[in-house]
């Protein structure tokens, strides 16, 4: 269950998806950035306790749906939430807004053992 109403989605939501959990989330803008209903998780109206309960029960009772959602959550996380890919996209956005390329990041020198 992910029913918080933050300004941004927490790392716990991302981690749950990456672990292949079936996430039932509140249908709020920050959550829908990560969960697509019945594609990689499930959504329910944030303030409708009956709808939330029905959605959770469906996730618990429908084994095939749960398996499909778990696999999709993991695959989606691998594709969209990989930190190095995320940083690369963020860097391109900054470069686009700034109108110039950023200086290449410094690489750490490995220490000899």
C-alpha positions as CSV (number, residue, x, y, z in Angstrom):
1,X,0.0,0.0,0.0
2,X,1.3,3.4,-0.9
3,X,-1.2,6.0,0.2
4,X,0.9,9.0,1.2
5,X,0.2,12.2,-0.5
6,X,3.7,13.8,-0.9
7,X,5.0,16.4,-3.3
8,X,7.3,13.8,-4.7
9,X,7.2,10.0,-4.5
10,X,9.5,8.5,-1.9
11,X,12.3,6.1,-2.5
12,X,10.3,3.4,-0.8
13,X,7.8,3.4,-3.7
14,X,10.7,3.1,-6.2
15,X,12.3,0.3,-4.1
16,X,9.1,-1.7,-3.8
17,X,8.6,-1.6,-7.6
18,X,12.3,-2.5,-8.1
19,X,11.8,-5.5,-5.8
20,X,8.8,-6.7,-7.9
21,X,6.2,-6.0,-5.3
22,X,2.5,-5.5,-6.2
23,X,2.0,-1.9,-5.2
24,X,-1.5,-0.5,-4.6
25,X,-1.2,3.2,-4.6
26,X,-3.4,6.2,-4.2
27,X,-4.4,7.7,-7.5
28,X,-2.5,11.0,-7.0
29,X,-0.2,12.8,-9.5
30,X,3.0,11.8,-7.8
31,X,2.1,8.2,-7.6
32,X,0.8,8.0,-11.2
33,X,4.3,9.1,-12.4
34,X,5.4,5.6,-11.4
35,X,2.4,3.3,-11.3
36,X,0.1,2.7,-14.3
37,X,-3.1,1.0,-13.2
38,X,-3.1,-2.7,-13.9
39,X,0.1,-2.4,-15.9
40,X,2.8,-2.3,-13.2
41,X,0.7,-1.8,-10.1
42,X,-2.8,-0.8,-9.1
43,X,-4.4,2.5,-8.2
44,X,-7.4,3.4,-6.1
45,X,-9.0,6.8,-5.3
46,X,-6.9,8.2,-2.4
47,X,-9.9,9.0,-0.1
48,X,-12.2,6.1,-1.0
49,X,-11.6,3.4,1.6
50,X,-14.0,1.0,0.0
51,X,-12.3,1.3,-3.4
52,X,-8.9,0.9,-1.7
53,X,-10.1,-2.3,0.1
54,X,-11.6,-3.7,-3.2
55,X,-8.4,-3.0,-5.0
56,X,-6.2,-4.6,-2.3
57,X,-8.5,-7.7,-2.2
58,X,-8.3,-8.1,-5.9
59,X,-4.5,-7.9,-5.8
60,X,-4.5,-10.6,-3.1
61,X,-7.0,-12.9,-4.7
62,X,-6.0,-12.8,-8.4
63,X,-2.7,-14.7,-8.5
64,X,-2.3,-14.3,-12.3
65,X,-2.8,-10.5,-12.0
66,X,-0.3,-10.3,-9.2
67,X,2.3,-12.3,-11.1
68,X,1.9,-10.1,-14.1
69,X,2.1,-6.9,-12.1
70,X,5.1,-8.0,-10.2
71,X,7.0,-8.8,-13.3
72,X,6.0,-5.6,-14.9
73,X,6.9,-3.5,-11.9
74,X,10.4,-5.0,-11.8
75,X,11.0,-4.7,-15.6
76,X,9.7,-1.1,-15.5
77,X,12.0,-0.2,-12.6
78,X,15.0,-1.7,-14.4
79,X,14.2,0.4,-17.4
80,X,13.1,3.7,-15.9
81,X,14.6,3.8,-12.4
82,X,18.2,2.7,-13.0
83,X,20.3,5.4,-11.3
84,X,22.9,5.8,-14.0
85,X,20.2,6.1,-16.7
86,X,18.3,8.6,-14.6
87,X,21.4,10.7,-14.0
88,X,22.2,10.6,-17.8
89,X,18.6,11.8,-18.6
90,X,18.8,14.5,-15.9
91,X,22.2,15.7,-17.2
92,X,20.8,15.9,-20.8
93,X,17.8,18.0,-19.4
94,X,20.2,20.4,-17.7
95,X,22.3,20.7,-20.8
96,X,19.1,21.4,-22.9
97,X,17.9,24.1,-20.5
98,X,21.4,25.6,-20.1
99,X,22.0,25.5,-23.9
100,X,25.5,24.0,-23.5
101,X,27.3,20.8,-22.6
102,X,28.3,20.3,-19.0
103,X,31.9,19.6,-18.2
104,X,32.6,15.9,-18.0
105,X,32.4,14.5,-14.4
106,X,35.8,13.7,-12.8
107,X,36.5,10.1,-12.4
108,X,37.9,8.7,-9.2
109,X,41.2,7.1,-9.4
110,X,41.2,3.6,-8.0
111,X,43.5,2.9,-5.1
112,X,46.1,0.2,-5.5
113,X,45.5,-2.6,-2.9
